[in-house]
Amino acid sequence: MSVVNAATSHRAAPAVAASATAPAGVSLRSSHPALVSVPASVVVPAGAGTAAFTVKTTRPRTTTNVTITATANGQARSVVLTVKR
């Protein structure tokens, strides 16, 4: 995934657990929060495998890779977002 300059992008939290009959909280973390901000957490609805969230970026000096990590139930999944100048 990549975004150019400062932008707002909508992403889906990576699946970190099998779909459940109850909603599940997923914590989110950016490896570079000054460049890419994500909400602290999202809720995956019961029976769903993902939850949408908004990613906000600021313009980097150079193209930068930022890792976004989703964690739930002791499991973590990551995705790299490339923010281009």
Summary of the structure (lengths in Angstrom):
residues: 85
radius of gyration: 13.2
end to end distance: 14.3
largest distance: 44.7
contacts: 235
relative contact order: 0.37
helix: 0%
strand: 54%
